Amino acid sequence: MALSFFSLVTGLYVLHFSIALILVNKEVPQTRGMLYPRESETREVRSLDGIWNFVRSDQANPTQGVRDEWYAKELSKSRPTIPMPVPASYNDITTDNLRDHVGTVWYDRKFFVPRSWSKDQRIWLRFGSVHYEAYVWINGQKVVKHEMGHLPFEAEVTDFLNYGAENRITVMCDNALIQTTVPQGRITEVPNDGGMTIVQSYTFDFFNYAGIHRSVHLYTTPRTFIEEVEVTTNLSKDATVGEVFYSVSVNGSAANEADNVLHIQANLYDKEGILVANATSDQKLGGKLQVNPVKPWWPYLMHSEPGYLYQLEIKLLATNDELLDVYRLKVGIRTLSWNSQQFLINGKPVYFRGFGRHEDSDIRGKGLDNALMVRDFNLLKWIGANAYRTSHYPYSEESMQFADEHGIMIIDECPSVDTENFSQELLGKHKSSLEQLIHRDRNHPSVVMWSIANEPRTGSVSADSYFELVANFTRSLDKTRPITAAIAVPNTQDKAGRSLDIISFNRYNAWYSNAGRLDMITQNVIDEAIAWNKRYNKPIIMSEYGADTLEGLHMQPAYVWSEEFQTEVFSRHFKAFDELRKKGWFIGEFVWNFADFKTAQTYTRVGGNKKGVFTRARQPKAAAHLLRKRYFALGRDLDQCSFPDDLFTYIADLIS
Ligand code: GCB
């Protein structure tokens, strides 16, 4: 009896094993709208963050709530609820084992909508991210469904709300990962002490945190409103004149009236709020602004004024110049270019010195946390990093804006990690994850590269056409940024590199191979980077290297897991990187990882992955001080930055 019951459950999470050798390029639905919610004279924004009510479904009966229509009334009428913070992962909040729950959970809360909102405007409900799949009801009516963690989605709820009255929002979230989700996982049914249970497994090395991870907003727009703004920029050869190209799409009935010719008034303001350029759009609602003299957007430590942002004000006007809508966004003016040797920003070669990271912290899991975000950026700047990769999924929009402001370059990664079993269905979802990511992040000056996967199994035959299709699709959406993927298969087996612009490779010398052998790092790194470059004739990045390190464990001579060992591992890599830098095509080094983070339970992980340069509480390990000296030394050598006063501790007069 129990067995057939559980078979039904696993059947719901159908397992796909199709090895598709012939993959067809199918259209992916285009994301619309979803400009970051901002207030203006025509828009209001209201946060629905706070404490929501929460129910976990019975693991063996994940669809019960839908069948029994839990969304039709308050959740507490169907099941006892517990308080749950939003935004946050739900996993580490309770004292029982909610952590390892597989399947659906439910949230609801009430909120008030003012009477004033009923007048001649539209109301939108927007989620920054829910992992992994979300179903949303307003006052018992279904308004939106979205699949894919770490990416925003929204729905117009104008006709679902009670104005001048209380409303209820209900969310069902499903964390199950199968072979056709991004990322992939497996659901199996296995015997346990009580009979049978379902188990979620995955190969990727971070905890599958779930829930309402980022903020929930209600916002208003006028009936006819600015739905999309796309911005690209250019610089004159001598970098004195900047150009901002904008294109706007409008949604609403006024856009369809034949005698109403809508137009855009675009105004560009500098940091001091001074108008530096303005223009009226053409009939396609696009145009160009010229800034002379311009202050280009530069990465941190590459210029004395990094992260310079202008404010672009987009005003939507009717034929009679009536103001219909206003939206403002920050714009950084910069160029990117690349060839077989280099990656350049504003015509200057870039050497990346950065990190692979995670959105991860104690208690909150992957929940948006402004305190953590600001602390992390302070540490990035303290250590002299100029870049990070959003390993292994899109990070919060708030952090993307922060990176723009602080001049931190981002390799923006979609949620495809350890990609395998390349099926047609997976291809569609993978492309959709990139479409959503690029749609969300295309206007950020900090985003300098797209990463289309981390450690995909690119040795398999079907990886060849699969990644060609994924890379071409990405290029069709954005030609202004290069494409990479962090590859771990040996270069002789790889079939994806030919489709990329820049090759990134992950390798753990002296850790997963030749554990403890510090004398087997430098030459291996040099040889492997050369081999990648020889094979593809493209710029090369080492996108991951490192060693698990238990804070406070000291052993001399260095021994695995000790702080001495991590320091030595880094130093041996630095030697290799300096050799490689001389070759001209080696363009960056990224430590794995910025901070310790939680993983699934396994005997290789003591409380999680400990390869952080910082602890999970964001305090430096010994290697952080070494890395800081290197990153600033590189900054001074390559970009003429100055050293912070406290970089070197006074030792003696004899040493300078
Ligand atoms: C990798 C993965 C990363 C892991 C890391 C490790 O290659 O890309 O997700 O956390 O190795 O520490 O094993």
Residues whose N, C-alpha, C, O or C-beta is under 5 A from the ligand:
A	BS01	GCB	D205 E455 N506 K611
